[in-house]
Amino acid sequence: MHTVLYRTGAGLYILWLLATLLLILGRYTPFPSFEIVHSAVVTGATILTIVGAGLLLQKGYRTIVSG
């Protein structure tokens, strides 16, 4: 189960990086820009922030509880 979650997370992260690259290309080059790319980047950044904050809270809680 852990392997499946890790691979899914890694795959979604790679897709988010690709969407970020497409957003940059669309903004600063003649490459066409799509609204769905902007939405994907914002959604991915929000999810990554929430997951990161959750992991920090979990690590902090374990540190406090363990002494």
Secondary structure, DSSP 4 states (H G I P E B T S, - for coil): -HHHHHHHHHHHHHHHHHHHHHHHHHHHSSS---HHHHHHHHHHHHHHHHHHHHHHHHHHHHHHHH-
